[in-house]
C-alpha cells in the first residue's frame, strides 16, 4: 500500500475513533469532577440508587405485571441511565419522604410539589403539571365557584401543595376553611366524601381521574388556582452532580417525546373499565366476535369454562382486539403480561389463538390455586378478580375481609374489602401494599354482565336460528343490562 494512502487511512481512523469516543461520552452520565459531586460518585461506586416514594397509583405500586407507576417508571429509567440498580422504599407519606431524603436517601419521587425555598432539599426541573381541582359529594348543590365553598367541610392531603393554593385563595376568601392531613391519600379523601365525613376535597386533576370510577358519588367541581409543578427531591448538602444528572436525563426524555408518552400512558386512559351499553356491545358481537368464536369454543373445551364466559373476559380485556396494548404493557386479546405468557408457553401474545388459549389456561390456573374452602361461583369470581389484580392482592383482600369479621370465602364480602387496598390505613398492613382495588370489583361485574348478554343472544339464536336476533335498540341510559344483578 502506498505510504500516502496508508497515512491517510490512519488519520481517518483516528478521526473516526475520536468521534466515536466523543459520541459515547455524550450518552453516558457525567462523572463528578470535584467534591461537589461526591453524592453521585457514591451512587456509582455502590451501584444502586435509593429512592423514597409513596404507595399510590400515581407513584409506585405492585400491579399484576409487577412494580409499576408513573414515577417508578421514571426512576427505573434514570437508574438505568446511570448504569446502577434501583432500590425502592415506598412506605411513606409526603413529609416522611422529604425527611428521608434529607437524612439518608438519594432521591424522593412521590408526586412532590416543587418548593424552591424548602429547607434541606434541592429539586429537579419540573416533570409534570399539577392542576388542583375541587371535587364534592354528588347530591350537594352544584359547586362551580369559590362562593359555593363557604360552609363546606373540605379535606386535602397535607404537604401535597394544595394547602399552599388554598392559603393563597384564603387571602381573598377569608371564610374558606379546610382540613389537611399528611396521613391520607386520594382514595381515602374520596371515600370520606362519599360517606359524608367530608363534603369536598382539593386534589390534583390526574389523581381524581385515576380514581373517579371507584367513587361514583363524587363530582368534579372546578380548577383552583394556577397549576403547580411536580419534581424530584434531593438532599441539599451532598452536591449538585446528581441533580444535574437528573435534569439532563429529564431534558433528554422530554426532547425525545418519551416523557409525554409516559404521561399519556399512565394518565391518558382513565375510562377503560367503563361499562358500555348493550347496543355498543352487540355491535362488537356482530362484527368482531364471529372471527374468534371457534377459538373461544376450543379454549373452553380444553379448560372446562363456558366459552361465553371466556369471550366476556376477552371483551373486558381488549374489546376483542388481538393487537391491544394496555398503558402498562400487557398485550393481546386476553391481555397477558410478558411473564405470564412465558409461564404459559405463549410465544406470540398478539396471535389470537395463542392468546385465547393462554388466557383460558391462566384463569384455570388461578382458580386451581385458590383455597379449597372457596367454592361455586365465589371461586370463579375470585379467580376473575385475580386475573385483573393478581393473586397476592386478592389474598390481601381476603385477610382484610377476615379482619373485618366477614367471610373471606364469599365474593360478596371480599368485593367490599378490595377497594380498601386503595387506602393507606388498610394496605399498609398487607404484604403486597397498595392496589387499585376498585378495579377488580368493576371488572368482575362487567364480565358477568357481558356473559349474561352473550348467554341471552346464544339462547335466542338456538331458539330462532333463522333470525338475526337483537335485544332491541336500548339507549346508553335506558340499557336493561346496566341495572345491577340481584346478587351484585
C-alpha positions as CSV (number, residue, x, y, z in Angstrom):
1,X,0.0,0.0,0.0
2,X,1.5,3.5,-0.9
3,X,2.7,5.4,2.2
4,X,0.4,8.4,1.4
5,X,-2.7,6.2,1.3
6,X,-1.6,4.5,4.5
7,X,-1.1,7.8,6.3
8,X,-4.5,9.0,5.0
9,X,-6.3,5.9,6.4
10,X,-4.5,6.2,9.7
11,X,-5.7,9.8,10.1
12,X,-9.2,8.9,9.0
13,X,-9.3,6.0,11.5
14,X,-8.0,8.3,14.3
15,X,-10.7,10.8,13.5
16,X,-13.4,8.2,13.4
17,X,-12.3,6.8,16.7
18,X,-12.2,10.2,18.3
19,X,-15.7,10.9,17.0
20,X,-17.0,7.6,18.3
21,X,-15.5,8.2,21.8
22,X,-17.0,11.7,21.9
23,X,-20.4,10.3,21.0
24,X,-20.2,7.6,23.6
25,X,-19.3,10.2,26.3
26,X,-22.3,12.3,25.5
27,X,-24.6,9.3,26.0
28,X,-23.2,8.5,29.5
29,X,-24.0,10.3,32.7
30,X,-21.3,12.9,33.5
31,X,-18.9,11.7,36.2
32,X,-18.4,14.1,39.1
33,X,-15.3,16.2,38.8
34,X,-14.9,17.6,42.3
35,X,-16.1,17.4,45.9
36,X,-19.5,18.9,44.9
37,X,-20.2,15.6,43.1
38,X,-19.5,13.2,45.9
39,X,-23.1,12.1,46.1
40,X,-23.2,10.9,42.5
41,X,-19.8,9.3,43.0
42,X,-21.1,7.3,45.9
43,X,-24.1,6.0,43.9
44,X,-21.9,4.9,41.0
45,X,-19.5,3.2,43.4
46,X,-22.1,1.3,45.3
47,X,-24.1,0.6,42.1
48,X,-27.6,1.3,43.3
49,X,-29.9,4.3,43.6
50,X,-32.1,4.6,46.7
51,X,-35.5,6.1,46.0
52,X,-38.2,7.1,48.6
53,X,-41.8,7.2,47.3
54,X,-45.4,6.7,48.2
55,X,-47.5,3.6,47.6
56,X,-50.1,5.2,45.3
57,X,-51.4,4.7,41.8
58,X,-49.6,7.9,40.5
59,X,-46.2,7.0,42.1
60,X,-45.5,3.3,42.8
61,X,-47.5,0.1,43.4
62,X,-47.5,-3.6,42.6
63,X,-49.5,-4.2,39.5
64,X,-50.4,-7.6,38.0
65,X,-47.3,-7.3,35.8
66,X,-45.0,-6.3,38.8
67,X,-43.9,-2.9,40.1
68,X,-45.5,0.0,38.2
69,X,-46.5,3.6,38.5
70,X,-45.5,6.8,36.7
71,X,-42.7,7.8,39.0
72,X,-41.5,4.3,39.4
73,X,-41.1,4.1,35.6
74,X,-39.2,7.4,35.6
75,X,-36.7,6.5,38.3
76,X,-36.3,3.0,36.9
77,X,-35.2,4.6,33.6
78,X,-33.0,7.1,35.5
79,X,-31.2,4.3,37.3
80,X,-30.6,2.5,34.0
81,X,-29.3,5.8,32.6
82,X,-26.8,5.9,35.4
83,X,-25.9,2.3,35.0
84,X,-27.0,1.3,38.5
85,X,-29.7,-0.8,40.1
86,X,-32.7,0.6,41.9
87,X,-34.0,0.2,45.5
88,X,-37.5,1.5,46.4
89,X,-38.7,2.4,49.8
90,X,-42.4,3.1,49.4
91,X,-43.8,3.1,53.0
92,X,-44.0,6.9,53.2
93,X,-46.3,9.9,53.1
94,X,-45.1,13.2,51.7
95,X,-43.5,14.6,54.8
96,X,-41.6,11.4,55.6
97,X,-40.3,11.2,52.0
98,X,-38.7,14.6,52.4
99,X,-37.3,13.7,55.8
100,X,-35.8,10.5,54.4
101,X,-34.2,12.5,51.5
102,X,-32.7,14.9,54.0
103,X,-31.3,12.2,56.2
104,X,-30.5,9.1,54.2
105,X,-31.9,8.8,50.7
106,X,-30.7,9.7,47.2
107,X,-33.9,10.8,45.7
108,X,-37.5,11.5,46.6
109,X,-40.1,10.7,43.8
110,X,-43.6,10.9,45.3
111,X,-45.7,13.5,43.5
112,X,-43.8,16.2,45.3
113,X,-44.7,19.8,44.6
114,X,-41.7,21.9,43.6
115,X,-40.9,24.2,46.5
116,X,-37.6,26.0,45.8
117,X,-37.3,27.5,49.3
118,X,-37.8,24.2,51.2
119,X,-35.1,23.8,53.7
120,X,-32.6,20.9,53.2
121,X,-33.9,19.9,49.8
122,X,-33.0,20.6,46.2
123,X,-35.5,20.0,43.4
124,X,-35.1,18.8,39.8
125,X,-36.7,20.6,36.8
126,X,-40.5,20.3,36.7
127,X,-41.7,16.9,35.5
128,X,-45.4,17.2,35.4
129,X,-48.0,19.9,35.7
130,X,-50.3,19.5,38.8
131,X,-53.7,21.2,38.5
132,X,-55.6,21.4,41.8
133,X,-59.3,20.8,41.4
134,X,-62.2,20.9,43.8
135,X,-64.4,17.7,44.0
136,X,-67.6,17.3,46.0
137,X,-70.3,14.9,47.0
138,X,-72.9,14.2,44.4
139,X,-76.3,15.4,45.6
140,X,-75.0,18.7,47.1
141,X,-75.9,21.9,45.3
142,X,-73.6,22.4,42.4
143,X,-70.1,23.7,43.3
144,X,-69.0,25.8,40.5
145,X,-67.2,28.9,42.0
146,X,-65.4,29.9,45.2
147,X,-68.5,31.4,46.8
148,X,-70.0,27.9,46.8
149,X,-67.3,26.6,49.1
150,X,-68.5,28.6,52.1
151,X,-69.6,26.2,54.9
152,X,-68.4,23.0,53.2
153,X,-66.2,20.6,55.1
154,X,-63.1,20.4,52.8
155,X,-60.2,18.0,53.1
156,X,-56.8,17.8,51.4
157,X,-53.5,15.9,51.6
158,X,-51.0,17.7,53.8
159,X,-47.7,18.6,52.1
160,X,-49.0,18.0,48.6
161,X,-49.0,21.6,47.6
162,X,-52.8,22.0,47.6
163,X,-52.6,23.6,51.0
164,X,-50.5,26.4,49.6
165,X,-53.1,27.1,46.9
166,X,-55.8,27.2,49.5
167,X,-53.9,29.6,51.7
168,X,-53.4,31.9,48.7
169,X,-57.1,31.8,48.0
170,X,-58.0,32.4,51.6
171,X,-56.5,35.9,51.4
172,X,-59.3,36.7,49.0
173,X,-62.0,34.5,50.6
174,X,-61.4,34.7,54.4
175,X,-64.3,32.3,55.2
176,X,-62.5,29.4,53.4
177,X,-61.7,26.5,55.7
178,X,-60.2,23.1,55.2
179,X,-58.5,20.1,57.0
180,X,-55.1,18.9,55.9
181,X,-53.6,15.6,56.8
182,X,-50.3,14.1,55.5
183,X,-51.5,10.6,56.5
184,X,-54.4,10.3,54.0
185,X,-54.2,9.6,50.2
186,X,-56.6,10.4,47.4
187,X,-58.8,7.3,47.7
188,X,-59.4,8.0,51.4
189,X,-60.4,11.6,50.7
190,X,-62.9,10.4,48.1
191,X,-64.3,7.8,50.4
192,X,-64.8,10.3,53.1
193,X,-66.7,12.5,50.7
194,X,-69.0,9.6,49.8
195,X,-69.7,8.5,53.4
196,X,-70.4,12.1,54.4
197,X,-67.4,12.7,56.6
198,X,-66.3,15.4,54.2
199,X,-68.3,17.5,51.7
200,X,-65.5,18.2,49.3
201,X,-61.7,17.8,48.8
202,X,-59.0,19.6,46.9
203,X,-56.6,17.3,45.0
204,X,-54.9,17.2,41.6
205,X,-56.7,16.6,38.3
206,X,-54.8,13.4,37.4
207,X,-55.4,11.9,40.8
208,X,-59.1,12.4,40.5
209,X,-59.3,11.0,37.0
210,X,-57.4,7.8,38.1
211,X,-59.8,7.2,40.9
212,X,-63.2,8.6,39.7
213,X,-64.6,5.3,38.5
214,X,-64.3,3.8,42.0
215,X,-66.2,6.7,43.6
216,X,-69.3,7.5,41.5
217,X,-70.7,9.6,44.4
218,X,-68.0,12.3,43.9
219,X,-68.4,15.0,41.3
220,X,-65.7,17.2,39.8
221,X,-66.2,20.9,40.6
222,X,-63.7,23.4,39.2
223,X,-60.0,24.1,39.0
224,X,-58.4,26.0,41.9
225,X,-55.6,28.5,41.3
226,X,-52.7,28.1,39.0
227,X,-51.0,24.7,38.2
228,X,-48.1,23.6,40.4
229,X,-45.1,21.6,39.2
230,X,-44.1,18.1,40.3
231,X,-40.4,17.5,40.7
232,X,-37.9,15.1,42.3
233,X,-36.2,16.0,45.6
234,X,-32.6,15.6,46.5
235,X,-30.6,16.3,49.7
236,X,-29.2,19.8,49.6
237,X,-25.9,19.1,51.4
238,X,-24.4,16.4,49.1
239,X,-23.6,18.4,46.0
240,X,-25.2,19.2,42.7
241,X,-24.0,16.4,40.5
242,X,-26.9,14.1,41.0
243,X,-29.4,16.9,40.5
244,X,-27.7,17.9,37.3
245,X,-27.6,14.3,36.0
246,X,-31.3,14.0,36.7
247,X,-32.0,17.3,34.9
248,X,-30.0,16.2,31.8
249,X,-31.9,12.9,31.9
250,X,-35.3,14.6,32.1
251,X,-34.4,17.1,29.4
252,X,-33.4,14.3,27.1
253,X,-36.6,12.3,27.9
254,X,-38.7,15.4,27.1
255,X,-36.8,16.2,23.9
256,X,-37.3,12.6,22.6
257,X,-41.0,12.8,23.4
258,X,-40.7,9.9,25.8
259,X,-41.9,11.9,28.8
260,X,-45.1,12.9,27.1
261,X,-45.6,9.3,26.1
262,X,-45.2,8.2,29.7
263,X,-47.7,10.8,30.8
264,X,-50.2,9.6,28.2
265,X,-49.6,6.0,29.1
266,X,-50.3,6.5,32.8
267,X,-52.7,9.4,32.9
268,X,-54.4,9.4,29.5
269,X,-56.5,6.3,29.9
270,X,-58.9,6.7,32.8
271,X,-62.1,5.1,31.4
272,X,-61.1,1.7,30.1
273,X,-63.2,-0.1,32.8
274,X,-66.3,1.8,31.9
275,X,-69.3,-0.5,31.2
276,X,-70.5,0.1,27.7
277,X,-74.2,0.0,26.7
278,X,-75.7,-3.2,25.3
279,X,-76.0,-1.5,21.9
280,X,-72.3,-1.0,21.6
281,X,-71.5,-4.4,23.0
282,X,-73.8,-6.1,20.4
283,X,-72.1,-4.2,17.6
284,X,-68.9,-5.9,18.7
285,X,-70.7,-9.2,19.0
286,X,-71.9,-8.8,15.4
287,X,-68.7,-7.5,13.8
288,X,-65.8,-8.9,15.9
289,X,-66.8,-12.0,17.8
290,X,-67.5,-14.3,14.8
291,X,-63.8,-14.1,14.0
292,X,-62.9,-15.6,17.4
293,X,-66.0,-17.7,18.4
294,X,-64.4,-21.0,17.4
295,X,-61.2,-20.1,19.2
296,X,-63.2,-19.4,22.4
297,X,-65.1,-22.7,22.0
298,X,-61.8,-24.6,21.6
299,X,-60.3,-23.0,24.6
300,X,-63.5,-23.7,26.6
301,X,-63.3,-27.4,25.7
302,X,-59.7,-27.6,26.9
303,X,-60.2,-25.5,30.1
304,X,-63.7,-26.5,31.1
305,X,-65.1,-22.9,31.2
306,X,-68.2,-21.7,29.3
307,X,-66.9,-20.3,26.0
308,X,-69.2,-17.3,26.5
309,X,-67.5,-16.5,29.9
310,X,-64.1,-16.6,28.2
311,X,-65.4,-14.4,25.4
312,X,-66.8,-11.9,28.0
313,X,-63.5,-11.8,29.8
314,X,-61.7,-11.2,26.4
315,X,-64.1,-8.4,25.6
316,X,-63.4,-6.8,29.0
317,X,-59.7,-7.1,28.5
318,X,-59.4,-5.9,24.9
319,X,-62.7,-5.4,23.2
320,X,-61.6,-8.5,21.2
321,X,-58.7,-6.6,19.7
322,X,-55.8,-9.0,19.2
323,X,-53.3,-6.1,18.8
324,X,-54.4,-4.4,22.0
325,X,-51.7,-3.0,24.4
326,X,-52.5,-1.6,27.8
327,X,-51.0,1.5,29.3
328,X,-48.8,-0.8,31.5
329,X,-47.7,-3.1,28.7
330,X,-49.9,-6.2,28.8
331,X,-50.8,-7.2,25.3
332,X,-53.1,-9.2,23.1
333,X,-56.7,-10.2,23.0
334,X,-56.6,-11.7,26.5
335,X,-54.0,-9.1,27.7
336,X,-51.3,-11.3,29.1
337,X,-48.2,-10.0,30.7
338,X,-44.9,-11.0,29.3
339,X,-44.1,-13.0,32.4
340,X,-47.4,-14.8,32.4
341,X,-47.2,-15.5,28.6
342,X,-43.8,-17.1,29.3
343,X,-45.1,-19.3,32.0
344,X,-48.0,-20.4,29.8
345,X,-45.6,-21.0,26.8
346,X,-47.4,-18.4,24.7
347,X,-44.8,-17.4,22.2
348,X,-46.8,-14.6,20.5
349,X,-49.2,-12.6,22.7
350,X,-50.6,-10.9,19.6
351,X,-51.7,-14.2,18.0
352,X,-55.4,-14.5,18.9
353,X,-55.4,-18.3,19.1
354,X,-52.4,-18.4,21.4
355,X,-53.8,-15.5,23.5
356,X,-57.2,-17.0,24.0
357,X,-55.9,-20.5,24.8
358,X,-53.3,-18.9,27.2
359,X,-55.9,-16.7,28.9
360,X,-58.2,-19.7,29.5
361,X,-55.3,-21.7,30.9
362,X,-54.3,-18.8,33.1
363,X,-57.8,-18.3,34.5
364,X,-58.0,-22.1,35.3
365,X,-54.6,-22.0,37.0
366,X,-55.7,-19.1,39.2
367,X,-58.9,-20.9,40.1
368,X,-56.9,-24.1,41.0
369,X,-54.5,-22.1,43.3
370,X,-57.4,-20.7,45.4
371,X,-58.0,-22.3,48.8
372,X,-60.4,-25.3,48.6
373,X,-62.7,-23.5,51.1
374,X,-63.8,-21.2,48.3
375,X,-66.5,-23.0,46.2
376,X,-69.0,-22.5,43.4
377,X,-69.4,-19.1,41.8
378,X,-67.4,-17.4,44.6
379,X,-64.4,-19.4,43.3
380,X,-64.9,-18.3,39.7
381,X,-65.4,-14.6,40.6
382,X,-62.3,-14.6,42.8
383,X,-60.3,-16.2,40.0
384,X,-61.5,-13.5,37.6
385,X,-60.6,-10.8,40.2
386,X,-57.1,-12.3,40.5
387,X,-56.8,-12.3,36.7
388,X,-57.2,-8.5,37.0
389,X,-55.4,-7.5,40.2
390,X,-53.2,-10.6,40.9
391,X,-53.4,-13.4,43.5
392,X,-51.3,-11.5,46.0
393,X,-53.6,-8.6,46.2
394,X,-56.7,-10.9,46.3
395,X,-55.2,-12.8,49.3
396,X,-54.6,-9.4,51.0
397,X,-58.2,-8.5,50.4
398,X,-59.3,-11.8,51.9
399,X,-57.2,-11.1,55.0
400,X,-58.8,-7.7,55.3
401,X,-62.3,-9.4,54.9
402,X,-61.5,-11.7,57.8
403,X,-60.1,-8.9,60.0
404,X,-63.5,-7.0,59.4
405,X,-65.4,-10.1,60.7
406,X,-66.7,-11.1,57.3
407,X,-66.3,-14.3,55.3
408,X,-63.1,-14.4,53.1
409,X,-64.6,-17.3,51.1
410,X,-67.6,-15.2,49.9
411,X,-67.1,-13.0,46.9
412,X,-69.8,-10.6,48.2
413,X,-67.7,-10.0,51.2
414,X,-64.3,-9.9,49.5
415,X,-65.5,-7.4,46.9
416,X,-66.3,-5.0,49.8
417,X,-62.7,-5.3,51.0
418,X,-60.9,-5.0,47.7
419,X,-61.4,-1.2,47.4
420,X,-59.8,-0.8,50.9
421,X,-56.5,-1.7,49.3
422,X,-56.5,1.8,47.9
423,X,-56.5,3.3,51.5
424,X,-53.3,3.6,53.4
425,X,-55.0,2.6,56.7
426,X,-55.6,-0.9,55.2
427,X,-52.9,-1.5,52.6
428,X,-50.1,-0.6,55.0
429,X,-51.0,-3.8,56.9
430,X,-50.8,-6.1,53.9
431,X,-48.0,-8.0,52.3
432,X,-48.4,-6.6,48.8
433,X,-49.4,-3.0,49.6
434,X,-51.4,-0.6,47.5
435,X,-53.6,-1.9,44.7
436,X,-56.3,-0.3,42.6
437,X,-58.7,-2.5,44.5
438,X,-61.8,-0.9,43.0
439,X,-60.8,-2.2,39.5
440,X,-61.4,-5.9,40.1
441,X,-64.8,-5.2,41.5
442,X,-65.9,-3.3,38.4
443,X,-64.0,-5.9,36.2
444,X,-65.9,-8.9,37.6
445,X,-69.2,-7.0,37.4
446,X,-68.7,-6.1,33.8
447,X,-67.7,-9.7,32.8
448,X,-70.8,-11.1,34.5
449,X,-73.0,-8.6,32.6
450,X,-71.3,-9.3,29.2
451,X,-71.7,-13.0,29.9
452,X,-75.4,-12.5,30.6
453,X,-75.9,-10.7,27.3
454,X,-73.9,-13.4,25.4
455,X,-75.9,-16.2,27.1
456,X,-79.2,-14.4,26.1
457,X,-78.1,-14.0,22.5
458,X,-76.8,-17.6,22.3
459,X,-80.2,-18.9,23.7
460,X,-82.1,-16.8,21.2
461,X,-80.1,-17.9,18.3
462,X,-80.6,-21.5,19.2
463,X,-84.4,-21.0,19.5
464,X,-84.6,-18.8,16.4
465,X,-81.7,-19.9,14.1
466,X,-83.1,-18.1,11.1
467,X,-83.5,-14.8,12.8
468,X,-80.8,-12.2,13.2
469,X,-81.6,-11.8,16.9
470,X,-81.1,-8.5,18.7
471,X,-82.0,-7.2,22.1
472,X,-83.9,-4.2,20.7
473,X,-82.1,-0.9,20.5
474,X,-81.7,0.4,24.0
475,X,-80.1,3.7,24.5
476,X,-77.0,4.2,26.6
477,X,-79.1,5.4,29.6
478,X,-82.0,3.0,29.4
479,X,-80.0,-0.1,29.0
480,X,-81.7,-3.1,30.7
481,X,-78.3,-4.7,31.4
482,X,-77.0,-1.6,33.3
483,X,-79.1,-2.4,36.3
484,X,-77.1,-4.4,38.9
485,X,-77.8,-8.1,39.1
486,X,-79.7,-9.1,42.2
487,X,-76.6,-10.7,43.7
488,X,-74.2,-8.0,42.5
